[in-house]
């Protein structure tokens, strides 16, 4: 009898060990897989069981949260949603997150380990902290000036502080209200379908995710390459540009929109935007020199993050000389985001030193204690300091006595460069109007802002589309807002 009891006890002990082993397997080895299983809604319910942290502009939240009383309790809300959508992105219970809402999701949702009071606290307690806040570098007055300047037109504005890389404005139009995507249900799916089917593509962030041929604004890069390579030693001296200029190895004559370009100096070629001079100089610099110069400004960088990812601005690394000539005036396959072209202007304004652009100043806990700060760091030495000094004066001449007079501001020194970029089959589509610029208040130690504007104006007459006419007034409004703050 005792023997049977012992056997039963041993069997029960074996069952207990098996039970403990299985519990350990589930709780330790399979915990992560079970947490991540789409059928497990506990994490999702917990995620929306508390208010999300906020995104701040000028110290004030442009986001919020509301308790719906549903199982997924808190939905995201947005103040001035279309104005700040290119900055915030959306946080949707149905479609996930984008832009800052995505890049700083751990802070905003309260799951980032840096929010915990002790190391590994979240792993031990299996809890999340109250959502933290994200303080942006954006300035409300500049954001509004850019948004109102673009109006109903398709386009984008990027503004950067040259000395720090802080992004002061980031606008894309037409825009959308991200709050329409916040929750669940048919209204959200209907809004998603409507926004994605819209011909105007309102959810496309044109400031950082769309690339355009930069047209004549790219001539600043070509000028920097020519000066650094000493292809040009005196910006005011005549060049040996032939007229007409035939693209190398072809019979194609490159036209000029301006007069007085035959053998024009580099300074005059920038001031009145001569295609022939700049294309010829690009070929004289050579492919390797032009690629090196473009990449120092940020072209061909696939890893640029602000912290959201930025589309690669392109300058081909393999081209024939005729293609290089076209690329050197911002055509052929050369493309750039508005942020990239703001970086070009910022490098000139900052003495040739290009600072890494960033959109987040710092992140904080719910109580305001700083979690992480984004410092200013150098991205590249884009050009020699003397080259930057010469280019600054050339850009000033553009505004004072060239194609960019619409950007002039009383009480400030303004440098700029216009661009009208052709595109489409045989250049048949309406061109894009570009303007890049920087502004420095009289008596100030350094420039306050560098701006890039691109306008896709399908409503305008083709003859009226130009960087000086369509884009420069928008840039001026943004620069005025920067100088007023």
Beta strands, then each sheet from edge to edge (+ up, - down):
strand 1: 55-57
strand 2: 60-61
strand 3: 63-67
strand 4: 74-78
strand 5: 91-92
strand 6: 96-97
strand 7: 133-136
strand 8: 154-160
strand 9: 167-173
strand 10: 245-246
strand 11: 253-254
strand 12: 353-355
strand 13: 360-364
strand 14: 370-373
strand 15: 378-381
strand 16: 412-421
strand 17: 432-441
strand 18: 449-456
sheet 1: 2+ 1- 7- 13+ 14-
sheet 2: 3+ 4-
sheet 3: 5+ 6-
sheet 4: 9+ 8- 18+ 17- 16+
sheet 5: 10+ 11-
sheet 6: 12+ 15-
end
